[in-house]
Amino acid sequence: MVIEYVHTAFQIHYEPKHTNSLKLIIAFFFLLITHLSWAQTPSNSFFTPADSLHTNRLKTVVISEAVAIPLGFVGLHQLWYKNYPKSDFHFINDNYEWMQMDKVGHVYSAYYLSKLGADLLRWSGVDEKKQLIYGAGLGFVVISTVEVFDGFSAQWGASKGDWVANATGSGLYVVQQLLWKEQKIVPKFSFHYTPYASARPNLLGDNFSNQILKDYNGQTYWLSVNLRSFINAEKIPNWLNLAVGYGAEGMVTAENKLVNSVFFPEKERTRQFYLSLDVDLRKIKTKSAFLKTIFETVNMIKIPAPTFEINHRGAVKGHLIYF
């Protein structure tokens, strides 16, 4: 197998901008942790959004974000950028890299950061217009700030494609709220182990938890559509979704190129498209506002289910259960 042949050849120091997936998820989770840390109180009323402006809640949100966001970026700089050389601000064109899996990841992360920002303002009783402007807008700004860091790094550079992907993710949330007052189409994520990480463990991850963040070969991004929201038929369970997914494999470099005198042929890089069933956990009935918060959070992940796969070369495959 090609991977085995070049296992030692790829032990190099080249680190493409692919590692931004890790930084994006860090930026996402430091806000998510702020949100879920409030889940320690046993009072269901705490989780219920206010009917009108709740000044104390809004203060809590504003202060928490004012502290968490700067600290998060300081920590990101210290952990990641501090040891890399700086440069004048510049752009790069990485739209052709990693078969655009990184761009899809930007859409996913931007969507949930924007949703989280809006949800926090909704919890505070802020009107819907301000939720979208300030909450969803903050999500876009937070995730796009990572591009500013990259722009001043000699190792990488700001990506216009990433900014477009960020705007697409935030826009997916905002447009649905404006059209339907709800999220009928939800981005989701799933992951399965692949052997490709063993070729470059320093880049694609040397254990399962790292590979979830770094190995694009095992990542699948989905758009999960709630069927009952579009088809008003009582026979369709209101929790049943149809999910369309995208993935790619055969990638141990950002693009097809010569590395250490070894070239990975195009035939090793394949796009996959998926069609699967899914569950909308938000539709599970419960009187507990706490459980609703948990379901809302876990709903970011695609439920394993029977899946139909076709790749861009025309090969068709069925999976009894696909992760």
Secondary structure, DSSP 8 states (H G I E B T S, - for coil): -HHHHTTTTT------GGGHHHHHHHHHHHHHHHHHGGGGS--HHHHS--SS--HHHHHHHHHHHHHHHHHHHHHHIIIIITTS-B-S--EE--TTGGGGHHHHHHHHHHHHHHHHHHHHHHHTT--HHHIIIIIIHHHHHHHHHHHHHHHTBTTS-EEHHHHHHHHHHHHHHHHHHHHHSS-SEEEEEEE---GGGGG-HHHH-SSHHHHHHH-GGGEEEEEEEEHHHHS--TTS-TTEEEEEEEEEES-SSSSS-EETTEE--GGG-EEEEEEEEEE-GGGS--S-HHHHHHHHHHTTB---EEEEEEETTS-EEEEEEE-
